[in-house]
Amino acid sequence: MSAPLLAVENLKVTFPSPSGPVDVVKGLSFELGRERLGIVGESGSGKSMTGRSILGLVRAPGKVSATRLEFDGIDLLKQGDRAMRKIRGARISMVMQDPKFSLNPVMTVGEQIAEALVAHKRLPRREIAARVRAMLEAVRINDPDRVTGLYPHEISGGMGQRVMIAMMLIPEPDILIADEPTSALDVSVQAQVLDIIDDLVRNKGMGLILISHDLNLVAHYCDRVLVMNGGRVVEDCAASELKNAQHPYTRGLLAAQPRLDETRDELPVIDRTTWSAA
């Protein structure tokens, strides 16, 4: 059995508070191969902080500790800022929430995608232009030659998401962390963008961490699912088995989802008195 791309053991993220240190991620452990892993849970469960801690994006006064945080044999906790800059983007990329708003408003789409490539590789100008065009085509943007010259305010929300995905994938990383990458899009465009990510991950043999609050979404697009609550993993199962989850919290999340054939007078609320994530 091959070694995992990413190994996380006993990950903790801590912030100070007036009443003392608070752990927002509490002893998280998982491994990621060249597969699609979903991390799901309510807002504040620690999903996004997990992704940021892997890339060393938790700044003081926050503190990250782990028994093991290793990527492809590299101990991420021992890497300085310069070493981490070589890993971010080139080997592990992250699409943030509402990614269109991460685009630089005074740079064209083509310049920004090219910058993501040039930051990690030295290539002739002609090859850079060709790869930018190919990447735009890969994220299903029609007329890529025209779009490269547009500014972020001249493109739609769905196109902005695709441009951001192109930026993150053009260096050909080993892992993509997608943090609610379609949260600002309507359902039809959301499905298109997720299909693009899925196709690219499969074709390039990457590892994917898809962070979301949508159980149906991760069950459809992922191979495995971690369910988080209160900074801990309460369920770890195959995506195809998510509907058979056993933990009361996961069962509560599943029950609280509305259905197209809904017959209940009201949706149930999670009963937090019968268990605790603390």
Secondary structure, 3 states (H helix, E strand, C coil): CCCCCEEEEEEEEEECCCCCCEEEEEEEEEEECCCEEEEECCCCCCHHHHHHHHCCCCCCCCEEECCEEEECCEEHHHCCHHHHHHHECCCEEEECCCHHHHCCCCCCHHHHHHHHHHCCCCCCHHHHHHHHHHHHHHCCCCCHHHHCCCCHHHCCHHHHHHHHHHHHHCCCCCEEEEECCCCCCCHHHHHHHHHHHHHHHHHHCCEEEEEECCHHHHHHHCCEEEEEECCEEEEEEEHHHHHHCCCHHHHHHHHCCCCCCCCCCCCCCCCCCCCCCC
